[in-house]
């Protein structure tokens, strides 16, 4: 009877809360701060004036003379200064690894995948990825898969709801990107774009794990999520369930690939399996592929079409360029052909300047240091560069930085890239995005296909998107649009 009483959930919860209160009281001097910024963060009072946390950070960074701020309760230094970004990602790269703290936050989800490790393990995966992604045959394979998915599923799906139908375009893009990356990376087809079928369990569990892992990084103090994980409570219990399902399905993907054979297949997993035999390591590679090739693509496409719905003249200019270069109603046939669509690329880059798929990225300072703007960074401090805010800083992009202007990327109608440390959407330095060219190609093909076939309008024009917590930018509540068919050009 006494044992039963002690194990009763309510009593257990009371003991946990008492234990947590004692821990918080003991740690109070370490994590509480009475400065205005920290108090606003802890009380969420910033939400009275800003829709999103990233917008509040942008406001603070614009106000800062150095374009750097401190969130003491998170032990986080946040910067929108390009000189600092170059210093962190390139000049002093070895002093700003992902770090053990970051690895522990995302370790359950990402394991030893390339986004969550440093040192030799990171260098090995980078070398392997460069060898595979740099092959012309791999790029052609990617182009084939994306084109097939567009014409066999994406266009028919939108046609089925055109002229009167409304759908969540963000959900469609997430399904499309999930199908595409699974085909390209694993040689398997989850058929998520078949709306008559339920959403893939893998995709649902992946979304949950991404959201809850991101929330760990916002916990004050971090000890809270660690205690919840130890006691298997609340969000940590849900995260554990989601990761268990991810592990089961990832291992099933690997098993199926072994069963079907991998020596002659072109998908990325088969390429890695010729070198790597460790099952857990392959699982981590599978999850990393999904994070890189699904969430970021879906996020970039969602934001792009949201921006276009408010800028019809830009959409018209994209279509005119495509008609001039490829011919009316012609589909792109290769990577090389879509490279000539300079205005389309400028529009995509401009959209990601204002709405980056990954709004911020963090490293951890290994030894005491001073950033180029004079900011002291103590050992163990989390250092975050903030692409979302960087796109909204006048010193970086001029007085019209809040305007959507693809022309800022063009000189004599030719696309001209910017300094990667001013525009770190694909990171920069040694951790640059290895799949950048293929990602851009996929964005261009999808964008062009939809622009040429449909008139896509937001059902809530002009409403500022609210973002959900997660590792990538996601519109809270989705992106509801109406679909209309366009007449073909003569």
N, C-alpha and C positions, 0 to 999 in steps of 0.2 A: 504493500500500500504506500509506504514512504517513498519507495523507488518510483512508483507510478506518479506520485505527486510531483517529485522532482523533474520527471520527464514530461510533465504536462506542458504543451506549447506556450500557454499564457505565462506560466511561472518561468519557463525557460527564457521567454522574451523579456520579462521583467529583470531577470538576472543579467541578461545581455545589455539592457539599457543602463542598468546600474554600473556594470563593468565599463561600458562605453563612456558614461559620465565621468567616472574616475579617471579614465585615460585622457579624456578631453581636458579635464581640470589640470592634470599633471603636465599636459603639453601646451597649455594655454599661452605661456610666454613665447613659444616657438612658432605658433601659427596664426595668432591673432594680431591684427594690425589696425590702428585707429586712423590711418590716413584716409583721405576722402575717396580715393579710387578703391581701396580694399573694402571699405565700408559699403560702397555702392555695389561691389561685386557680391559680397556676402549677403546683403539684404535684397539684391536684385532690383534696387531702386532705379538702376539704369533703364529698366524696361518701361518706365513711365515716358521716356522720350525717344526710345529706339525700339524698332521691331525686333532686331537681331543683335546678339552679343557682338558679332563681327562689325556691325555698324557703330556700336559704342566704342569698340577698340579703334576703329578708323577715326572717329571723332577725337579721341584722346591722342592718337598718334599725329594727327594734323595739328593739334594744339601744341605739341611738344617741340621745342626749338631744335632738338637733336633727332626728332622723329623716332624716339625710343622711350618706352615707359616701363614701369615695374609694377607687377601684381605681387606684392610681398607675400600674401597668404598662399599663393601658389608657388612661391619661390621661382617666379617666371619673369624674365626680361624679354619684352616684345619690341621688335623693331620693324620700321618701314623704310629704313635708310639703306639705299643700294650699296654704299661703301661697306656697311656692316655685313650685309648679305654676302658680298664677295669675300670678305674676311673670314666669315664662318664657313662658307661652302668651298673655298679654294685656298686662300692665303694661309689660314691656320686650320685647315681641314682636320688634321690629326688631333687637335685640341677640342674639336666639337663633334664627337661621335654621336650615334643614336643613344648610346649609353645604357647602363644596366637598368636604370629607373624606367626608361622608355620601353626597354625590352620586357621588363616585368609587367608593365601596364598592358602591352599587346601580346605578350608571350603566349598566353593560353589560346589566343585566336590565330596569330600569325606564325607562332613557333619560331623556327630558324630560317624563315623565308628571307629573301633579299632585302625587304623593307624593314626588317627588325633585327639585323645583325651588323656587326662591324668586323674589321680585321680580315683574316684569311678566309673565313666563311663567306663574307660579303664579296671579296675579290674573286673567289672561285665562281660564285653564281654570276657575277658581272661578266667574267670572261666567257663563261658558257653562253650567256644570253647574247653577248655581242657576236659570238661566232654563229649562233643560230639565226638571230634576227637580221643579221647583215647579209644573209644569202638572198640572191635574187629569186631563187625558187621558193623561199619562204614568203617573200613579199607577194609573189604571184599567187601563191596558195591562199594568202590572206585576202587578196583582191577577189579571187574566185568565190570564196566563202561569203564575204560581205555582199557581193553583187547578187549571188544566188539567194541569200536570205532576204534581200530587199525585194527582188522581183517575184520570188515564190511565196513570200509571206507578208512583208511589211506593206507593200503597195496594195495587194488584195485586201488586207485587213482594213486599211484606211478607206479604200473604195467601197467596202461593205457598209460603212457608216457615213459616207459622204452625202451632202445635200440633205441636211436635217439631223444628222447624228452628232452626238457629243461624246468625247472620250477623254480619259486621262492620258495625255501624251507622255508624261513622265513614266507612267507605268508601262506604256508601249515601248519606250526607249530602253527601259531596264530589261524588259523581256527580250527585246531584239538583241541588246548587247550581251545578255546572258547566253542566248542561243549561239551567237557568233563566236564568243570567246571559248565556249565549250567545244564547238566544232573545230576551231583553229588550234586550241591548246591541247585538247584531249581526244579529238576525233569522234566525239559523241554528241548526239543531238537531244537536248532535253525538251524540245518543242514547246517552249514557253510562249511563243507567239500564237500558238493555237489557243485562242481564248476559251474554246469549249473545254479545254483541259485545265485542271487546277494548277496553280503556280507551283513550280518545282519546290519540293521540300528543302532542297539544297539552297535555293535562292532565298526562301523565307528565313531559314536558319542563319544564312550568311548576313542578311539584313539585320537581324536581331543581334548577332554577335558583334557586328560593326558598331551599332548604336551603343550597346552596353559597354563595349571596350572603350569607346570615346568618352563616355561618361565617367569612367575611372579617372581620366586625366583631369577632370574638373572637381574631383572630390576634395574637400577641405575638412580635416587633414587627410592625406592619402591613406593613413592607417585605417580609416573607416572602411574602405572597400576591401582591404586586406583581411580585416576582422570578419566582415560579412562573407568573404570567400572561405575563410577558415571554418566558419560556423554554418556555411551553406544556406545563407539567408537572402531573401529579397532578390534584387537584381543579379546578384552573384549566382544565385540558384538558377535563375533563368538563363544566364550566360553559360553556365555549366551544361545545361540541357541542350542549348543551341550548339555548343562546340562539340558535344558528344555526337549529335546528329551529323554535323559537318565532317567529323572524323570518320564516321561510318560510311558516309557517302563518298568521301574522298578516297578512302581505301577501296571502295567498290569500283570507282573510276579506274584506279590503278590495277585492280584485279582484272577488270574487263579488258584493259589494254594489254596486259600480259597474256590473257586468254586469246585475244585476237592477233597477238604478235605485234611487235613494234619495230622490227628491223627494217621494214620497207615503208613504214608510214611516215607522212610528212608533218603530222601534228607535233607541237613543241614537247609534249610529255614524252612521246616516243623518242625524240631526240635526246632528252635528258636521261631517259631510262637506259640508253645505251652506255651511259657513263656512271650513273648513280643506281645503287641497288637498295640502299637504306629506305625502308618503307615509310618511316616517320618523316624523313627528309623529303621524300617525294610528295608526301601529304602537304608539307609546308610550301613546296613549290606550286602545287595545285592551287592552294588558297591564295598565294601571292599573284598568280596569273589572273585569278578571278577578280581580285581587288584592283589590279592594274588595268585590266581590259574590259571590265564590265561597268563598275561604278563611275569611273572617271568619264568614260564615253557617254553614258546615259546622262550624267550631270551636265556635261558640256553641251549636248544636244538640246536638253530641256531649256537651259538658259538661253541658248542661241535662238530658239524659236520663240521664246518669251520676248526677247529683245526685238526680233523681227516683227512680231505682231504689233509693236509700237512704232516701227520704222518701215512702212511699206515701200518707200522710195529705195531703200537699201535692197530689199527683196527684188524689186524690179531691175535694179542695176546688176544684181547677180545673174538673173535670168538673161538679160541682154548680153552679158559677157559670155555666158555658156553658149548661147545661140551663135554668137560671132565666132567663137573658137572651135566648137564641136559641131555646129550645125543644129538647126531647130529639131527638137524631139530625139536627138541622138543620145545614146547612153555612153558614158565614159567606158573605154575599153582597156585602159592600163593605168598604172601609177604615173607613168611619164606624162600622159595626156592631162591628168588633173593637176599636175604641177603648173600648168600654164594658166590656171584660173586664179590670177593674182588678186582680183577684187574679192572673190569668195574667201580666199585665205585671209585677206585683211579683215574681212567682216568677222570671221571666226576668231582671229586673234584679238580683235577689239572686244568681242563678247566675253572672251575668257579674261581679258584685262579687268573688266568690271565684275565678272561673275566666275572666278576661277573654280574649277572642279574641286581642288583642294585649297581651302581658304587659308590655311596656315600649316607650317611644318616646324617641328622642334628638334633641337639637339641638346646635349648636355655638356657643359663646360668641364673639362677634365682637370685643368689647373687654373689658378687665378689668372685673369687676363684683363686687358683694357681694349675695348672696341675702338675703331677709327674715330668715332664721334666723341671719344673721351669717357664713355660709360665703363665703369668698373664692373667686372663679372666675376663673382666668387666661384670657387671650386664647387661643383655639384649643382650649380644654378641651371635651370632650364632656360634655354635661349631660343626664342621663337621668331622666325621671320614670317611676315603676314602679307602674302600676295594680294588678298582682298583689299586690305588697307592701302597697300602700295599703289594700287590702281586709282586710288582716290586722293592721293597727295599731290597738291599743285606743283611742288618743287620737282616732282618726278615727271609729270605729264602736262604741265602748263595750266593756265586758268580755266580751260575747258575740260579739265580732267573728268568731270562727272558726266560729260556728254558722250554719246555713242557716235563715234566718227571713224569709220574704216579708213578714210583718206589719210589719217595720221600715219598709217603704215605704208603708204605708197609714195614713190618718187618717179615721176614720168610714167605712171600707171604700172610700175613694177614694184612688187612686194619687197620691202626692206626690213629685215628683222632688227630688233632692238637689243641692247645689252642684256644678256640673260640674268644679270644680277639686279637690273631694274625691272625686269619682267621674268620672275623666277617660276613661271607656271609649270615649266618642265624641269624645275630645279636648275642647277648649274654647277660648275666645278666638276668634281669627281663623281658625284651621285646624279649626274644628268639622266633624264628619262631615256632609257634604252629603246623604248618602243615609240618614240616621238613621231617618226615619219609614218609608221603604219597607223598610228592613232589619228594623225592629221588626214591621212588618205581616207580612213573610214568616216571621219566627220564630214569631209567634203562630199563623198559619194552619197551618204545618207541625206545631207542637207540639200544637195542639188536635185536628187530624185524627188524629194517631197516638194520642193519649191516649184519644180516644173509640172507636177501633176495636181497639186492641191492648193487651195486657199485656206490657210490655217489661221484662225482667229481665237484669241483668248476670250473666254466667257466673262472674264472680269478684267477688262482692259484698264491699264494704268495702276492696278493694285500692286503694291510692292510685295515681292515674295517674302514669306517667312520661312526660315530654314530650320529643319529638324536636326537634333544632335546626331553626329555621325562622323566617320572618317572622311567622307566626301560631302559636298554640298547637295542637299536634297530639299526640294520644295515641300514644306509641310502641307499636307492635304492634296499633294499632287499638282498637276497643271491641266486644268479642264479647258478643252478647246472644241470649237465647232469646225467641221471639215466640209469644204466645198470643192468640187472638181473644177479644174481649169480647162478651158478649151485649148485644143492643140493648135500650135502655130502652123500657118500654111507654108 
